């Protein structure tokens, strides 16, 4: 793990705060926090994105035989995660918090269920299906990896004068 500032907390509390903020960063795209926390969040988030980028294409096609209610057997081709992608997925699941998909305003319940029935971990699906291909293509074009997040300074917070920043995915 990268060097993380102490943030005046115990190790367990500090890692819980950092992983929570990394989870929110991946889900929302940007968060507002203090400068010290943002630097720690940035290092962990970039590490996780690099793991996802290196393994997002690792898939295996498997043929399974399925028996329907009438007893008729048919073969179905299924795409599973490869060994590397599965390992990275499990590592991300161990550290990131589970965020469930929310129903859109005025979306019927039936449409919401149909949209989310195959998705067990929406955050991981977003990382592997949205962010990893986007940043892999960006790496291919520019020829350099990293730099997936940016920190924008906002100024001092009223009350304790802590330096506030916005950290966002580029």
C-alpha positions in Angstrom: 0.0 0.0 0.0 1.1 3.6 -0.6 2.3 5.8 2.2 -0.8 7.2 3.9 -0.8 10.1 6.3 -1.9 9.3 9.9 -4.8 11.8 9.9 -4.9 11.8 13.7 -6.7 8.4 13.8 -6.0 4.8 14.6 -5.1 2.6 11.7 -8.5 0.9 11.6 -10.4 4.1 11.6 -8.1 5.8 9.1 -8.4 3.0 6.6 -12.2 2.9 7.0 -12.4 6.6 6.3 -10.1 6.3 3.3 -11.9 3.3 1.8 -15.3 4.9 2.3 -14.1 8.1 0.5 -12.6 6.0 -2.3 -15.9 4.2 -2.7 -17.8 7.5 -2.9 -15.2 8.8 -5.4 -15.8 5.9 -7.7 -19.6 6.1 -7.3 -20.1 9.8 -7.6 -17.0 10.9 -9.7 -16.0 13.6 -7.3 -16.1 14.4 -3.6 -15.2 17.3 -1.3 -12.8 16.6 1.6 -9.8 18.0 3.4 -6.4 18.2 1.6 -4.7 15.5 3.8 -7.5 13.0 3.3 -7.6 13.8 -0.5 -3.9 12.9 -0.9 -4.5 9.6 0.8 -7.6 8.9 -1.1 -5.9 9.8 -4.4 -3.1 7.3 -3.8 -5.4 4.4 -3.0 -7.9 5.2 -5.8 -5.2 5.3 -8.4 -3.8 2.0 -7.1 -7.2 0.4 -7.4 -7.8 1.9 -10.9 -4.4 0.6 -12.1 -5.3 -2.9 -10.9 -8.7 -2.8 -12.7 -7.1 -1.4 -16.0 -4.5 -4.2 -16.1 -7.1 -6.9 -15.7 -10.5 -5.7 -17.1 -10.1 -7.7 -20.4 -9.3 -11.0 -18.8 -12.5 -13.0 -19.5 -13.1 -16.7 -20.3 -16.0 -18.0 -22.5 -17.6 -21.2 -21.0 -20.3 -23.4 -22.4 -22.9 -24.6 -19.9 -25.7 -27.1 -20.4 -29.0 -25.8 -19.1 -32.2 -27.9 -18.5 -35.5 -26.0 -18.8 -38.7 -26.8 -17.0 -39.8 -29.3 -19.8 -36.5 -31.3 -19.5 -35.0 -30.0 -22.7 -31.2 -29.6 -22.5 -29.6 -26.7 -24.3 -26.1 -25.2 -24.3 -25.5 -21.6 -23.3 -22.3 -19.7 -23.8 -21.4 -17.7 -20.7 -18.6 -15.1 -20.2 -16.8 -15.5 -16.9 -14.0 -13.5 -15.3 -10.5 -14.8 -15.8 -8.1 -15.6 -13.0 -6.5 -12.1 -12.9 -9.8 -10.2 -13.1 -11.4 -12.4 -10.5 -8.4 -11.8 -8.1 -8.7 -8.0 -8.6 -12.4 -8.1 -8.2 -12.1 -9.9 -4.9 -9.4 -7.5 -3.7 -11.6 -4.5 -4.6 -14.6 -6.2 -2.9 -12.5 -6.6 0.3 -11.7 -2.9 0.5 -14.5 -1.0 -1.1 -18.0 -0.7 0.4 -21.0 -2.1 -1.3 -23.3 0.5 -2.8 -26.6 -0.5 -4.2 -28.2 1.0 -7.3 -30.9 3.5 -6.6 -34.2 3.8 -8.4 -34.4 6.8 -10.7 -37.0 9.4 -10.1 -40.4 8.3 -11.6 -38.9 5.0 -12.7 -41.4 2.1 -12.4 -40.4 -0.7 -10.0 -40.7 -3.2 -12.8 -38.2 -1.3 -15.0 -35.8 -0.9 -12.0 -35.8 -4.6 -11.3 -35.3 -5.4 -15.0 -32.4 -2.9 -15.2 -30.6 -4.2 -12.1 -31.5 -8.0 -12.0 -28.0 -9.2 -13.3 -25.9 -6.7 -11.3 -24.8 -7.8 -7.9 -22.1 -5.2 -7.2 -22.9 -2.0 -9.2 -19.7 -0.2 -8.0 -17.4 -3.0 -9.3 -19.4 -3.1 -12.6 -18.9 0.6 -13.0 -15.1 0.3 -12.3 -14.6 -2.6 -14.7 -17.1 -1.6 -17.5 -16.8 2.3 -17.4 -13.6 3.5 -15.8 -11.1 0.7 -16.8 -11.8 0.9 -20.6 -11.9 4.7 -20.5 -8.5 5.0 -18.7 -6.9 2.1 -20.7 -7.7 3.9 -23.9 -6.4 7.1 -22.5 -3.2 5.3 -21.5 -2.9 3.9 -25.0 -3.3 7.3 -26.6 -1.1 9.3 -24.3 1.5 6.6 -23.7 1.6 7.1 -19.9 -0.3 5.5 -17.0 -1.6 7.1 -13.9 -3.0 10.6 -13.3 -6.6 9.3 -13.1 -7.6 11.8 -10.4 -7.1 15.5 -9.9 -7.3 17.7 -6.8 -8.7 21.2 -6.9 -8.1 23.5 -4.0 -11.1 25.4 -2.6 -9.6 27.3 0.3 -9.9 27.2 4.1 -13.0 25.7 5.8 -14.8 28.0 8.2 -14.5 27.0 11.8 -11.2 25.2 11.8 -9.4 26.6 8.8 -8.7 23.1 7.3 -7.7 23.3 3.6 -10.7 22.0 1.6 -10.3 20.4 -1.8 -12.4 18.6 -4.4 -10.9 15.3 -5.6 -12.4 14.1 -8.9 -11.8 11.4 -11.6 -10.3 13.0 -14.7 
